[in-house]
Amino acid sequence: MKKAVALFAVVVIVLLLAPAAFAQDGGAASGKGLAAIAAGIGMGIAAFGAALGQGRVASAACEGIARNPGASGAIRAAMILGLVFVETLALFTLAIIMLKV
């Protein structure tokens, strides 16, 4: 676990310092480069949250169908609707990031 945290910290530091290293004029990092890094991190967080949500929705649906197989149609419909809402949030995040960067 400590190796993963250390690796994540190194990646974040490298990503934050990369725009300054590749700057043409040798000045500070540009706002556009930092915005792109922030957008990538934001999309990663949104994708992580969506994946957790989809996993929980699918798990709960499977558990509900296992407990009451007669209600599988209604449970499946509610699961698909829930998955659509979760995925829509991730797609909206992607759209907003693309518009802002």
Secondary structure as the mmCIF struct_conf table of DSSP 4:
data_model
#
loop_
_struct_conf.conf_type_id
_struct_conf.id
_struct_conf.beg_label_comp_id
_struct_conf.beg_label_asym_id
_struct_conf.beg_label_seq_id
_struct_conf.end_label_comp_id
_struct_conf.end_label_asym_id
_struct_conf.end_label_seq_id
HELX_RH_AL_P HELX_RH_AL_P1 LYS A 2 ALA A 21
TURN_TY1_P TURN_TY1_P1 PHE A 22 PHE A 22
BEND BEND1 GLN A 24 GLY A 26
BEND BEND2 ALA A 28 ALA A 28
HELX_LH_PP_P HELX_LH_PP_P1 ALA A 29 SER A 30
HELX_RH_AL_P HELX_RH_AL_P2 GLY A 31 ARG A 67
HELX_RH_3T_P HELX_RH_3T_P1 PRO A 69 ALA A 71
HELX_RH_AL_P HELX_RH_AL_P3 SER A 72 LYS A 100
#
